Amino acid sequence: MNHENSPVTAKEENVLELDAGNTRLKWRVLQSGQVRGGGFLLKSDSWRERLPRLLDRFGMIDLARVSLVSGTRTETVLRSIISDGLGIPMLFARPCRSRHGVSIAYEDASRLGVDRWLAMLAAHHYYPGRVKVIVDCGTALTLDIVDGQGRHLGGFIVPGLSMMRQSLQMNTADLTLVDEATKNGNLGKNTQECIGRGVLVMAAALIDKQARRYDDPVVLLAGGDAEQIEACIDVNCALYKDIVMDGLALAFD
């Protein structure tokens, strides 16, 4: 199941939401709390040229809310485009120990990735009283468990699918990497299939094992590789592609 149009709240009339990850910049615009448009830009794209053009059709934007995990340089670029260039006030989300019923396991909240924190806020908002297994299938694969009372029990961070494939190519002789998406978890019949399907099954096995530790958990998948991994997971799960941005409104509410 794909939950691309999950409910969000916004007090401002027109809000720009940005999720700046390690490989791409996701964006969407809310008008009166409803999603009116969105997409993503790659790191290689010219953000200074393309982002203003993408936003132009939405008219006046009152506020930008930002999730940023990709460093100070990206923050500087975004401020120059959004705040300085377009005159839009910006709010950058920062993790805290407790908010909207979610209490994190980290003693130092600043050490938790803001994207993970926002996803936990949104997941607990969607499913209070249920155990949540929240998985971001991006450059790194992150998995966090939040119980029915909103307590973050902890998580895992492992390489994502592309990173695992690249590691094999870099550290093993005579392996040719074919960086193609696959949703097939069957045994490979050549080296490229063995690599692609092997890393996929490893990621799916981690999610399945953690989900089976709990009674009737909700498994929420996000990130660029979510659809590939969903096809190989045995437990019931749902796609929440915009879960980080859904958490942005909760972070400032």
GUGU-353754 format. One line per 4 residues: number of its first residue (from 0); their letters; for each residue x, y, z of N, C-alpha, C, O. Coordinates in Angstrom, 2 decimals. Atoms other than C-alpha are relative to their C-alpha. Layout:
<nodes>
NUM> A> X/Y/Z/X/Y/Z/X/Y/Z/X/Y/Z; ...
</nodes>
This chain:
<nodes>
0> MNHE> 0.84/-1.19/0.00/0.00/0.00/0.00/0.88/1.24/0.00/1.88/1.30/0.71; -0.79/-1.22/0.12/1.30/3.45/-0.91/-0.78/1.16/0.61/-1.92/1.43/0.22; 0.66/-1.10/-0.70/0.47/6.38/1.36/0.64/1.32/-0.40/1.16/2.03/0.46; -0.63/-1.24/0.45/1.71/9.28/-0.76/-0.81/1.21/0.42/-0.25/2.30/0.55
4> NSPV> 0.84/-1.13/-0.34/-1.24/11.47/0.23/-0.42/-0.05/1.46/-1.59/0.18/1.78; 0.28/0.06/-1.41/-1.00/11.05/3.99/-0.42/1.37/0.50/0.07/2.38/0.00; 0.46/-1.30/-0.48/-2.80/13.78/5.97/1.11/0.77/0.68/1.91/0.20/1.41; -0.97/-0.88/-0.63/-0.67/16.73/7.03/-0.76/1.22/0.50/-1.87/1.50/0.05
8> TAKE> 0.62/-1.20/-0.52/-1.44/19.87/8.97/0.90/1.18/-0.27/2.12/1.04/-0.29; -0.78/-1.21/0.21/-0.34/23.42/8.30/-0.87/1.20/0.34/-1.96/1.36/-0.21; 0.74/-1.20/-0.36/-1.47/26.66/9.90/0.19/1.09/-1.07/-0.72/1.88/-1.32; -0.26/-1.00/1.01/0.16/28.78/7.20/-0.73/-0.36/-1.29/-1.03/-1.53/-1.54
12> ENVL> 0.74/0.23/1.23/-1.58/29.20/3.86/0.82/-0.81/-1.00/0.36/-1.85/-1.47; -0.86/0.68/0.97/1.31/28.16/1.57/1.33/-0.33/0.65/2.04/0.56/1.11; -1.21/0.46/-0.68/4.19/26.11/2.94/0.83/-0.86/-0.95/0.30/-1.76/-1.60; -0.96/0.82/0.73/7.26/24.72/1.20/0.67/-0.93/1.00/1.15/-0.48/2.04
16> ELDA> -0.69/0.97/-0.85/8.66/21.53/2.74/1.14/-0.63/-0.79/0.98/-1.02/-1.95; -1.20/0.53/0.64/12.16/20.28/1.96/0.60/-1.10/0.86/0.70/-0.98/2.08; -0.69/1.11/-0.65/13.85/16.99/2.80/1.32/-0.19/-0.75/1.36/-0.82/-1.80; -1.31/0.03/0.65/17.55/17.33/1.98/0.79/-1.19/0.53/1.33/-1.14/1.64
20> GNTR> -0.71/1.20/-0.40/19.11/13.87/2.13/1.40/-0.05/-0.59/1.94/0.97/-1.04; -1.37/0.15/0.46/22.47/12.50/1.10/0.13/-0.01/-1.52/1.19/0.34/-2.05; -0.10/0.10/1.45/21.65/12.00/-2.58/-1.00/0.87/-0.76/-0.83/1.08/-1.96; 0.97/-0.80/0.72/18.64/14.17/-3.39/-0.74/0.94/0.94/-0.74/0.77/2.16
24> LKWR> 0.81/-0.98/-0.72/16.45/17.08/-2.34/-1.46/-0.22/-0.39/-1.86/0.03/-1.52; 1.43/0.15/0.23/12.77/16.23/-2.00/-0.70/1.30/0.38/-0.30/1.98/1.32; 0.76/-1.21/-0.30/10.27/19.08/-2.06/-1.48/-0.23/-0.25/-1.88/-1.06/-1.06; 1.42/-0.04/0.28/6.57/19.65/-1.87/-0.57/1.31/0.53/0.01/1.94/1.42
28> VLQS> 0.67/-1.23/-0.40/4.20/22.59/-1.49/-1.39/-0.36/0.54/-2.14/-1.10/-0.10; 1.32/0.15/-0.58/1.18/22.62/0.81/-0.76/1.31/-0.15/-0.21/2.39/0.09; 0.89/-1.15/0.04/-1.71/24.99/0.22/-1.22/-0.32/0.83/-1.99/-1.22/0.51; 1.07/0.25/-0.97/-4.17/25.18/3.11/0.05/-1.43/0.52/-0.98/-2.07/0.73
32> GQVR> -0.19/1.31/-0.59/-2.72/21.95/4.43/-0.07/-1.17/-0.97/0.13/-2.31/-0.56; 0.10/1.06/1.00/-3.16/19.98/1.19/1.21/0.05/-0.93/1.70/1.12/-1.29; -1.15/0.09/0.89/-0.32/18.75/-1.01/-0.42/0.38/-1.41/-1.31/-0.24/-2.00; 0.33/-0.48/1.34/-0.41/20.65/-4.30/1.04/-0.36/-1.05/0.77/-0.26/-2.25
36> GGGF> -1.03/0.38/0.96/2.82/19.51/-5.89/1.28/-0.35/0.71/1.48/0.02/1.87; -1.27/0.38/-0.60/6.23/18.05/-5.27/0.83/-0.82/-0.96/0.41/-1.13/-2.07; -0.92/0.79/0.79/9.16/16.09/-6.57/1.35/-0.04/0.67/1.45/0.12/1.89; -1.34/0.02/-0.58/12.90/15.83/-6.11/1.02/0.48/-1.02/0.80/0.42/-2.23
40> LLKS> -1.15/-0.38/0.80/16.19/17.17/-7.40/1.19/-0.82/0.46/1.36/-1.05/1.66; -1.21/0.73/-0.35/19.42/15.19/-7.52/1.10/0.98/0.41/1.02/2.17/0.11; -1.14/-0.84/-0.38/22.67/16.49/-6.06/0.66/0.64/-1.22/1.21/1.74/-1.14; -0.65/-0.49/1.21/23.93/16.91/-9.61/-0.80/1.07/-0.73/-0.28/1.73/-1.63
44> DSWR> 0.83/-1.00/0.65/21.03/19.17/-10.61/0.39/1.41/0.47/0.96/1.57/1.55; -0.24/-1.38/-0.38/21.34/22.95/-10.56/-1.17/0.50/0.83/-2.18/0.95/0.29; 1.09/-0.41/-0.87/19.21/23.79/-7.54/-0.32/1.48/-0.16/-1.49/1.86/-0.11; 0.21/-1.45/0.09/19.70/27.55/-7.98/-0.88/0.35/-1.20/-1.64/1.32/-1.15
48> ERLP> 0.80/-0.26/1.19/18.13/27.40/-11.43/-1.35/-0.69/0.05/-2.37/-0.09/-0.27; 1.20/0.81/0.15/15.57/24.65/-11.13/-1.02/0.20/1.12/-2.22/0.23/0.86; 0.95/-0.09/-1.11/14.08/25.07/-7.66/-0.90/1.23/-0.10/-2.12/1.09/0.05; 0.90/-1.14/0.15/12.82/28.65/-8.15/-1.02/-0.17/-1.13/-2.16/0.26/-0.99
52> RLLD> 0.94/0.21/1.11/11.28/27.65/-11.49/-1.11/-0.97/0.40/-2.27/-0.78/0.04; 0.99/0.97/-0.44/9.53/24.67/-9.90/-1.03/0.64/0.93/-2.21/0.30/0.89; 0.87/-0.61/-0.99/8.09/26.85/-7.15/-0.83/1.15/-0.55/-1.82/1.55/0.05; 0.62/-1.21/0.53/7.03/29.74/-9.37/-1.50/-0.18/-0.24/-2.27/0.77/-0.05
56> RFGM> 1.41/0.19/0.33/3.71/28.19/-10.34/-0.92/-0.04/1.22/-2.14/-0.01/1.07; 0.82/0.08/-1.21/2.54/28.02/-6.70/-0.28/1.38/0.60/-1.02/1.48/1.59; 0.24/-1.34/-0.52/2.58/31.79/-6.15/0.76/0.25/1.29/1.80/-0.36/1.54; -0.66/-0.40/-1.24/3.49/33.36/-2.81/0.07/-1.15/0.99/-0.94/-1.79/1.28
60> IDLA> -0.20/1.02/-1.03/4.96/30.93/-0.28/0.34/0.71/1.30/1.24/1.55/1.35; -0.13/-0.70/-1.29/4.70/31.99/3.37/1.17/-0.48/0.84/1.74/0.30/1.60; -0.96/0.59/-0.93/7.19/29.64/5.00/0.60/-1.25/-0.61/-0.06/-1.97/-1.36; -0.64/1.26/0.38/9.69/26.85/4.34/0.41/-0.75/1.26/1.01/-0.18/2.17
64> RVSL> -0.43/0.88/-1.08/10.20/23.93/6.72/0.99/-1.01/-0.59/0.75/-1.56/-1.66; -1.11/0.74/0.61/13.40/21.95/6.23/0.48/-1.12/0.93/0.68/-0.91/2.12; -0.75/1.09/-0.61/14.81/18.56/7.19/1.32/-0.11/-0.74/1.34/-0.31/-1.96; -1.32/-0.04/0.64/18.55/18.60/6.54/0.93/-0.98/0.68/1.21/-0.85/1.88
68> VSGT> -0.98/0.94/-0.55/20.96/15.71/7.01/1.32/0.06/-0.75/2.27/-0.64/-0.40; -1.15/0.06/0.91/23.50/16.55/4.31/1.03/1.09/0.21/1.83/1.36/-0.69; -1.13/-0.84/-0.35/25.68/19.12/6.06/-0.20/1.49/-0.17/-1.19/1.95/-0.74; 0.10/-1.46/-0.02/26.36/22.82/6.45/0.07/0.62/-1.39/-0.53/1.67/-1.63
72> RTET> -0.09/-0.56/1.35/27.25/23.38/2.79/-1.38/0.01/-0.65/-1.76/0.99/-1.30; 1.34/0.05/0.58/23.79/22.26/1.72/-0.90/1.04/0.67/-1.72/1.67/0.00; 0.79/-1.01/-0.69/22.23/24.48/4.39/0.30/1.39/-0.57/-0.62/2.18/-0.78; -0.37/-1.30/0.56/24.17/27.47/3.03/-0.62/0.21/-1.37/-1.12/1.29/-1.67
76> VLRS> 0.57/-0.10/1.34/23.02/26.74/-0.51/-1.51/0.24/0.07/-2.04/1.10/-0.63; 1.45/-0.14/-0.10/19.38/26.36/0.52/-0.39/1.38/0.54/-1.36/1.98/0.08; 0.31/-1.33/-0.53/19.44/29.57/2.57/0.16/1.06/-1.10/-0.63/2.00/-1.18; -0.22/-0.99/1.04/20.85/31.48/-0.39/-1.10/-0.02/-1.05/-1.44/1.02/-1.61
80> IISD> 1.07/0.12/1.00/18.12/30.15/-2.70/-1.34/0.41/0.59/-2.06/1.23/0.01; 1.35/-0.13/-0.55/15.08/30.12/-0.40/-0.16/1.31/0.78/-1.08/2.09/0.52; 0.13/-1.17/-0.85/15.68/32.83/2.18/0.50/1.27/-0.68/-0.24/2.25/-0.79; -0.58/-1.20/0.62/18.00/35.27/0.42/-0.60/0.27/-1.39/-0.94/1.40/-1.71
84> GLGI> 0.44/-0.20/1.37/16.84/34.67/-3.15/-1.50/0.22/-0.15/-1.92/1.10/-0.90; 1.45/-0.07/0.15/13.08/34.15/-2.74/-0.70/0.73/1.14/-1.90/0.99/1.08; 0.58/-0.73/-1.12/12.55/35.94/0.57/-0.96/-0.81/0.85/-1.86/-0.24/1.48; 0.89/0.88/-0.76/10.88/32.93/2.22/0.65/-0.33/1.34/1.77/-0.84/1.36
88> PMLF> -0.55/0.38/-1.30/11.42/32.49/5.98/0.19/-1.51/0.09/-0.63/-2.27/-0.44; -0.32/1.42/-0.07/13.01/29.12/6.81/0.06/-0.47/1.45/0.58/0.23/2.32; -0.10/0.66/-1.29/12.62/26.80/9.79/0.70/-1.34/-0.21/0.25/-2.15/-1.02; -0.74/1.26/0.09/15.16/23.97/10.21/-0.35/-0.87/1.20/-0.19/-0.45/2.35
92> ARPC> 0.38/0.91/-1.09/13.95/20.99/12.25/1.24/-0.47/0.75/2.27/-0.74/0.14; -1.07/0.51/-0.86/16.16/19.90/15.19/-0.61/-1.02/0.95/-1.62/-0.73/1.59; 0.54/1.01/-0.91/15.60/16.68/17.17/0.03/0.46/1.46/0.93/1.18/1.88; 0.01/-0.22/-1.45/14.62/16.93/20.82/-0.42/-1.30/0.68/-0.97/-2.20/0.04
96> RSRH> 0.20/1.26/-0.71/14.26/14.27/23.51/-1.47/-0.44/0.01/-1.76/-1.63/-0.03; 1.41/0.37/-0.10/10.46/14.43/23.69/-0.86/1.02/-0.73/-0.72/2.22/-0.52; 0.92/-0.89/0.72/7.80/15.84/21.38/-1.16/-0.82/-0.54/-0.98/-1.92/-1.07; 1.23/0.64/0.50/4.22/14.93/20.47/-0.09/-1.47/0.43/-0.51/-2.32/-0.35
100> GVSI> 0.14/1.35/-0.54/4.37/11.84/22.67/1.12/-0.94/-0.34/1.11/-2.09/0.11; -1.14/0.84/0.38/7.60/10.50/21.15/1.20/0.38/0.85/1.62/1.54/0.85; -1.23/-0.21/-0.77/10.60/10.12/23.49/1.09/-0.87/-0.59/0.91/-2.07/-0.74; -1.05/0.73/0.72/13.87/9.12/21.84/0.94/-0.70/0.96/1.08/-0.32/2.13
104> AYED> -0.90/0.80/-0.82/16.37/6.58/23.12/1.37/0.66/0.18/2.08/0.34/1.14; -1.30/-0.64/-0.09/19.41/8.78/22.49/0.05/0.95/1.20/-0.88/1.72/1.43; -0.17/-0.97/-1.08/20.73/10.65/25.53/0.24/1.40/-0.55/-0.23/2.38/0.02; -0.29/-1.28/0.64/22.00/13.42/23.25/-0.84/0.07/-1.28/-0.51/-0.56/-2.28
108> ASRL> 0.92/-0.07/1.13/19.16/14.34/20.90/0.67/0.48/-1.28/0.27/0.10/-2.38; -0.65/-0.56/1.18/21.50/16.22/18.58/0.75/-1.06/-0.80/1.11/-0.81/-1.95; -0.71/1.07/0.69/23.21/12.92/17.67/-0.92/-0.87/-0.86/-0.45/-1.71/-1.62; 0.98/0.75/0.80/20.01/11.50/16.14/-0.27/0.73/-1.29/-0.49/1.94/-1.29
112> GVDR> 0.30/-0.61/1.29/19.46/12.13/12.45/-1.40/0.61/0.00/-2.36/-0.03/0.41; 1.29/-0.68/-0.04/16.67/14.66/12.02/-1.03/-0.71/-0.85/-2.22/-0.69/-0.51; 0.95/0.72/0.84/15.09/12.59/9.25/-0.61/-1.18/0.75/-1.80/-1.45/0.61; 0.52/1.12/-0.80/14.78/9.60/11.59/-1.00/0.51/1.03/-2.05/-0.09/1.24
116> WLAM> 0.86/-0.57/-1.03/13.25/11.80/14.29/-1.35/0.43/-0.59/-2.40/0.14/-0.02; 1.24/-0.44/0.63/10.70/13.35/11.93/-0.87/-1.18/-0.42/-2.09/-1.15/-0.29; 0.75/1.19/0.38/9.72/9.93/10.62/-0.67/-0.64/1.20/-1.79/-1.14/1.10; 0.60/0.56/-1.21/9.13/8.74/14.17/-1.19/0.83/0.47/-2.21/0.28/0.88
120> LAAH> 1.12/-0.86/-0.36/6.93/11.76/14.93/-1.22/-0.31/-0.86/-2.34/-0.46/-0.36; 1.12/0.25/0.90/4.82/11.11/11.86/-0.58/-1.40/0.22/-1.80/-1.56/0.24; 0.49/1.37/-0.18/4.61/7.34/12.43/-0.85/-0.13/1.26/-1.89/-0.78/1.24; 0.78/0.08/-1.23/3.42/7.76/16.02/-1.30/0.78/-0.13/-2.31/0.42/0.47
124> HYYP> 1.23/-0.75/0.27/0.91/10.36/14.84/-0.98/-0.85/-0.78/-2.18/-0.82/-0.51; 0.86/0.88/0.78/-0.44/7.87/12.30/-0.56/-1.15/0.85/-1.75/-1.48/0.76; 0.33/1.26/-0.68/-0.47/4.86/14.65/0.28/0.06/1.49/1.13/-0.69/1.97; -0.18/0.03/-1.45/-0.70/5.74/18.35/-0.52/-1.34/0.56/-1.52/-1.87/0.09
128> GRVK> 0.41/1.26/-0.60/-0.93/2.62/20.50/0.51/-1.24/-0.71/0.29/-2.35/-0.23; -0.55/1.14/0.74/0.82/0.41/17.91/1.52/0.07/0.01/2.10/1.16/0.07; -1.45/0.04/0.20/4.44/-0.71/17.65/0.30/0.35/-1.44/-0.30/-0.20/-2.37; -0.38/-0.44/1.34/6.06/1.02/14.67/1.42/-0.45/-0.33/2.34/-0.22/0.46
132> VIVD> -1.32/0.30/0.55/8.97/-0.36/12.64/0.18/0.94/-1.19/-0.45/0.77/-2.23; -0.13/-1.08/0.98/10.16/2.65/10.64/1.32/-0.16/-0.74/2.38/-0.14/-0.12; -1.18/0.32/0.80/12.59/2.00/7.80/0.15/1.03/-1.12/-0.76/1.24/-1.92; -0.34/-0.90/1.10/14.24/4.57/5.55/1.03/-0.70/-0.88/2.15/-0.97/-0.45
136> CGTA> -0.82/0.78/0.93/15.69/2.78/2.52/0.71/0.94/-0.96/0.37/0.99/-2.14; -0.71/-0.96/0.82/18.10/5.41/1.24/1.46/-0.37/-0.17/1.80/-1.55/-0.26; -1.44/0.24/0.10/21.86/5.81/0.93/0.45/-0.95/1.11/1.18/-1.91/0.87; -0.09/0.96/-1.10/21.96/4.20/4.35/-1.40/-0.51/0.27/-2.38/0.19/0.03
140> LTLD> 1.29/0.54/-0.43/19.18/1.93/5.56/-0.08/0.17/1.51/0.72/-0.40/2.25; 0.20/-0.19/-1.43/17.92/3.06/8.95/-1.29/-0.68/0.43/-2.28/-0.65/-0.29; 1.18/0.67/-0.55/15.48/1.11/11.10/-0.16/0.44/1.45/0.79/0.34/2.23; 0.29/-0.43/-1.36/13.86/2.47/14.28/-1.30/-0.63/0.47/-2.24/-0.81/-0.30
144> IVDG> 1.19/0.57/-0.62/11.34/0.94/16.66/-0.57/1.01/0.98/0.15/1.52/1.84; 0.72/-0.85/-0.94/8.77/3.09/18.44/-1.19/-0.81/0.52/-1.98/-1.32/-0.27; 1.07/0.83/-0.54/6.39/1.34/20.84/-1.32/0.76/0.03/-1.39/1.92/-0.38; 1.32/-0.60/0.01/2.71/2.04/21.35/-0.15/1.24/0.84/-1.04/2.05/0.61
148> QGRH> 0.02/-1.17/-0.86/3.42/4.62/24.04/0.89/1.14/-0.53/1.02/2.18/0.12; -0.83/-1.03/0.59/5.75/6.58/21.76/1.45/-0.06/0.43/2.22/0.87/0.15; -1.40/0.13/-0.44/9.00/5.33/23.31/0.85/-0.58/-1.13/0.57/-1.66/-1.65; -0.97/0.48/0.98/11.85/5.01/20.83/0.88/-1.03/0.69/1.61/-0.70/1.63
152> LGGF> -0.75/1.09/-0.65/13.42/1.67/21.71/1.42/-0.11/-0.53/2.25/-0.80/0.07; -1.33/0.08/0.62/16.46/2.14/19.46/-0.13/-0.38/-1.46/-1.23/-0.43/-2.00; 0.05/0.33/1.42/17.41/1.16/15.95/1.30/-0.55/-0.54/2.21/-0.90/0.21; -1.18/0.47/0.72/19.95/0.08/13.38/0.29/0.95/-1.17/-0.62/1.56/-1.73
156> IVPG> -0.42/-0.68/1.23/21.93/1.82/10.64/0.95/-0.92/-0.74/1.98/-1.33/-0.19; -0.84/0.87/0.83/23.39/-0.31/7.84/0.11/0.64/-1.39/-0.66/1.54/-1.71; -0.08/-0.55/1.36/24.52/0.42/4.28/-1.27/-0.27/-0.80/-1.90/-1.32/-0.64; 1.12/0.21/0.90/21.76/0.89/1.74/0.39/-0.92/-1.15/1.54/-1.37/-1.24
160> LSMM> -0.24/0.96/1.07/21.45/-1.27/-1.36/1.16/0.41/-0.90/2.04/-0.40/-1.17; -1.08/-0.45/0.89/23.69/0.84/-3.60/1.35/-0.04/0.70/2.35/-0.45/0.10; -1.26/-0.01/-0.74/26.33/1.22/-0.91/0.54/-1.42/0.19/1.75/-1.64/0.12; -0.45/1.39/-0.14/26.43/-2.55/-0.33/0.55/-0.53/-1.32/1.57/-1.21/-1.34
164> RQSL> -0.49/0.45/1.30/26.80/-3.21/-4.05/1.36/0.62/-0.31/2.28/-0.06/-0.78; -1.25/-0.69/0.27/29.54/-0.61/-4.36/1.13/-0.52/0.87/2.28/-0.59/0.42; -1.02/0.54/-0.89/31.40/-2.05/-1.38/0.56/-1.31/-0.55/1.76/-1.55/-0.47; -0.47/1.25/0.60/31.57/-5.43/-3.08/0.90/0.27/-1.19/1.93/-0.39/-1.37
168> QMNT> -0.81/-0.32/1.18/32.90/-3.88/-6.26/1.37/0.54/0.41/2.38/0.20/-0.21; -1.24/-0.65/-0.41/35.55/-1.86/-4.42/0.96/-0.95/0.71/2.18/-0.79/0.63; -0.83/0.81/-0.89/36.78/-4.60/-2.13/0.16/-1.45/-0.43/0.79/-2.24/0.27; -0.09/1.38/0.47/36.48/-7.79/-4.18/0.47/0.00/-1.45/-0.04/0.76/-2.27
172> ADLT> -0.57/0.03/1.35/38.47/-8.65/-7.29/-0.97/-0.61/-1.00/-1.74/-1.52/-0.68; 0.69/0.58/1.15/36.86/-9.31/-10.67/-1.52/-0.05/0.12/-2.17/-0.91/-0.46; 1.46/-0.10/-0.04/33.32/-8.32/-9.74/-0.41/1.24/-0.79/0.05/2.35/-0.53; 0.52/-1.10/0.80/31.51/-6.19/-12.29/-1.35/0.42/0.55/-2.28/-0.38/0.60
176> LVDE> 1.23/-0.49/-0.60/28.83/-4.03/-10.73/-0.99/0.42/-1.07/-0.66/1.19/-1.97; 1.11/-0.46/0.82/25.52/-3.65/-12.53/-1.00/0.63/0.95/-1.71/-0.08/1.66; 0.79/-0.72/-0.99/23.67/-0.98/-10.58/-1.44/0.16/-0.51/-1.90/1.26/-0.80; 1.37/-0.01/0.48/20.17/-1.95/-11.66/-0.94/-0.42/1.11/-0.64/-1.31/1.91
180> ATKN> 1.00/0.34/-1.02/17.09/-2.03/-9.49/-0.58/-1.38/-0.28/-0.81/-1.75/-1.43; 0.65/1.30/0.12/15.63/-5.45/-8.84/-0.96/-0.18/1.15/-0.70/0.27/2.26; 0.95/0.34/-1.06/12.60/-6.62/-6.90/-0.06/-1.52/0.17/-0.97/-2.05/0.81; -0.03/1.45/0.01/13.56/-10.27/-7.31/0.93/-0.50/1.08/2.13/-0.22/1.05
184> GNLG> -0.81/0.55/-1.08/14.76/-12.06/-4.20/0.35/-1.46/-0.20/0.79/-2.12/0.74; -0.36/1.39/0.28/15.28/-15.43/-5.89/1.51/-0.15/-0.14/2.23/0.84/-0.24; -1.42/0.27/0.17/18.68/-17.07/-6.19/0.50/0.57/-1.32/-0.17/0.44/-2.34; -0.59/-0.52/1.22/20.93/-15.37/-8.71/0.63/-1.10/-0.83/1.09/-2.11/-0.30
188> KNTQ> -0.57/0.99/0.91/22.15/-17.26/-11.78/1.24/0.53/-0.71/1.79/-0.16/-1.58; -1.28/-0.52/0.45/25.10/-15.01/-12.59/0.49/0.97/1.08/-0.24/1.29/2.01; -0.60/-0.80/-1.08/27.43/-12.79/-10.57/-0.79/1.27/0.28/-1.01/1.62/1.43; 0.73/-1.24/-0.20/25.48/-9.59/-11.14/-1.33/-0.24/0.72/-1.71/0.51/1.61
192> ECIG> 1.25/0.34/-0.69/22.19/-11.23/-10.14/0.25/-0.38/1.45/-0.51/0.00/2.34; -0.31/0.41/-1.37/23.82/-12.76/-7.08/0.25/1.21/0.90/-0.16/1.23/2.06; -0.27/-1.20/-0.78/25.01/-9.33/-5.94/-1.30/0.77/0.24/-1.65/1.08/1.38; 1.21/-0.82/-0.11/21.79/-7.43/-6.67/-1.06/-0.63/0.88/-1.66/0.03/1.72
196> RGVL> 1.02/0.68/-0.79/19.49/-10.04/-5.20/0.48/-0.28/1.42/-0.32/-0.30/2.36; -0.54/0.29/-1.33/21.80/-10.83/-2.31/-0.13/1.18/0.95/-0.55/1.00/2.09; 0.10/-1.16/-0.90/21.92/-7.29/-0.93/-1.46/0.32/0.29/-1.79/0.79/1.38; 1.42/-0.23/-0.21/18.16/-7.01/-1.39/-0.55/-0.93/1.08/-1.29/-0.50/1.96
200> VMAA> 0.47/0.98/-0.98/17.50/-10.18/0.60/0.57/0.31/1.39/-0.12/0.12/2.39; -0.57/-0.37/-1.30/19.89/-9.02/3.35/-0.81/1.11/0.65/-1.12/1.04/1.84; 0.78/-1.11/-0.55/17.96/-5.77/3.78/-1.38/-0.47/0.44/-1.85/-0.10/1.52; 1.34/0.49/-0.35/14.60/-7.54/3.73/0.04/-0.88/1.25/-0.87/-0.81/2.07
204> ALID> -0.10/0.89/-1.16/15.79/-10.13/6.28/0.12/0.79/1.30/-0.46/0.41/2.32; -0.13/-0.84/-1.19/16.79/-7.39/8.75/-1.37/0.53/0.42/-1.72/0.49/1.60; 1.31/-0.57/-0.31/13.34/-5.81/8.52/-0.95/-1.09/0.51/-1.64/-0.90/1.51; 0.88/1.10/-0.42/11.48/-9.12/8.75/0.32/-0.45/1.43/-0.59/-0.63/2.24
208> KQAR> -0.38/0.50/-1.32/13.46/-10.24/11.80/-0.42/0.95/1.10/-0.94/0.52/2.13; 0.36/-0.97/-1.03/12.89/-7.02/13.73/-1.51/0.10/0.16/-2.01/0.21/1.28; 1.46/-0.10/-0.07/9.19/-6.84/12.86/-0.60/-1.18/0.74/-1.60/-1.04/1.44; 0.56/1.21/-0.62/8.63/-10.41/14.07/0.24/-0.06/1.50/-0.27/-0.95/2.17
212> RYDD> -0.22/-0.04/-1.45/9.85/-9.50/17.54/-1.22/0.55/0.74/-1.30/0.44/1.96; 1.12/-0.68/-0.63/6.56/-7.69/18.18/-1.32/-0.55/-0.52/-1.40/-1.09/-1.62; 1.34/0.44/0.40/2.87/-8.53/18.07/-0.67/1.10/-0.80/-0.82/2.23/-0.34; 0.76/-0.89/0.87/1.03/-6.87/15.20/0.67/1.37/-0.17/0.03/2.39/0.10
216> PVVL> -0.64/-1.30/0.21/3.59/-4.16/14.38/-0.45/0.63/-1.32/-0.95/-0.04/-2.21; 0.19/-0.72/1.26/3.15/-1.51/11.71/1.38/0.25/-0.60/2.23/0.86/0.05; -1.28/-0.19/0.68/6.04/-1.54/9.22/-0.18/1.08/-1.06/-0.96/0.92/-1.99; 0.11/-1.15/0.89/6.49/1.78/7.43/1.31/0.16/-0.76/2.38/0.26/-0.15
220> LAGG> -1.18/-0.10/0.85/8.91/2.07/4.50/0.04/1.34/-0.72/-0.98/1.80/-1.25; -0.21/-1.24/0.74/10.33/5.26/3.03/1.35/-0.10/-0.72/2.09/-1.07/-0.53; -1.30/-0.03/0.67/13.30/6.20/0.83/-0.05/-0.54/-1.42/-1.01/-1.20/-1.82; -0.04/0.32/1.42/14.33/5.65/-2.76/-0.04/-1.47/-0.34/-0.49/-1.84/-1.43
224> DAEQ> -0.02/1.44/0.26/14.78/1.87/-2.46/-1.17/-0.72/0.65/-1.19/-1.95/0.69; 1.08/0.62/-0.77/11.56/1.27/-0.52/-0.81/-1.00/-0.83/-1.16/-2.07/-0.33; 0.83/0.90/0.81/9.64/-0.30/-3.41/0.72/-1.29/-0.30/0.11/-2.36/-0.32; -0.77/1.23/0.23/12.45/-2.74/-4.19/-0.07/-0.90/1.22/-0.34/-2.10/1.11
228> IEAC> -0.06/0.79/-1.23/12.67/-3.85/-0.58/-1.38/-0.52/0.38/-1.51/-1.63/0.88; 1.37/0.42/-0.33/8.90/-3.98/-0.10/-0.35/-1.33/-0.68/-1.02/-2.18/-0.09; 0.34/1.20/0.76/8.68/-6.68/-2.78/0.58/-1.27/0.60/0.10/-2.36/0.31; -0.66/1.18/-0.56/10.95/-8.99/-0.77/-0.26/-0.19/1.49/0.25/-1.14/2.09
232> IDVN> 0.30/0.12/-1.42/9.60/-8.43/2.75/-1.18/-0.96/0.19/-2.15/-0.90/-0.55; 1.08/0.94/-0.27/7.45/-11.20/4.20/-1.09/0.59/0.89/-2.26/0.24/0.74; 1.00/-0.59/-0.90/5.72/-9.12/6.90/-0.79/1.07/-0.75/-0.32/1.62/-1.75; 0.81/-1.05/0.61/2.93/-6.71/6.03/0.67/1.36/0.21/1.19/1.64/1.29
236> CALY> -0.64/-1.30/-0.10/4.21/-3.21/5.31/-0.74/0.98/-0.91/-1.56/0.58/-1.73; 0.60/-1.03/0.83/3.19/0.08/3.73/1.05/1.03/-0.35/1.96/1.30/0.43; -0.91/-1.04/0.44/5.02/2.74/1.74/-0.49/1.36/0.48/-1.66/1.72/0.30; 0.27/-1.38/-0.41/5.15/6.23/3.25/1.14/0.86/-0.54/2.06/1.23/0.19
240> KDIV> -1.13/-0.65/0.66/7.34/8.06/0.77/0.30/1.39/0.56/1.44/1.84/0.51; -0.19/-1.37/-0.49/6.82/11.48/2.36/-0.05/0.08/1.52/-0.39/1.12/2.08; 0.16/0.03/-1.45/6.95/10.44/6.00/0.87/1.04/0.70/0.46/1.59/1.72; -0.87/-1.01/-0.63/9.88/12.77/6.81/-0.66/1.37/-0.10/-0.68/2.11/0.88
244> MDGL> 0.66/-1.30/0.15/8.04/15.77/5.40/-1.31/0.06/0.78/-1.69/1.13/1.26; 1.20/0.01/-0.85/4.84/14.68/7.17/0.35/0.33/1.44/-0.46/0.92/2.16; -0.42/-0.32/-1.35/6.82/14.96/10.40/0.38/1.45/0.22/0.44/1.91/1.36; -0.44/-1.38/-0.14/7.90/18.52/9.67/-1.06/0.88/0.67/-0.73/1.70/1.53
248> ALAF> 1.04/-0.81/-0.62/4.54/20.05/10.59/-0.07/-0.29/1.50/-0.28/0.63/2.29; 0.05/0.37/-1.41/4.59/18.13/13.90/1.18/0.57/0.77/1.06/0.88/1.95; -1.20/-0.51/-0.67/8.11/19.34/14.67/-0.17/1.44/0.44/0.47/1.88/1.39; 0.15/-1.43/-0.31/6.94/22.96/14.72/-1.38/0.33/0.56/-1.69/1.50/0.77
252> D> 1.36/-0.23/-0.50/3.38/22.52/16.01/0.04/0.14/1.54/-1.00/0.33/2.17
</nodes>
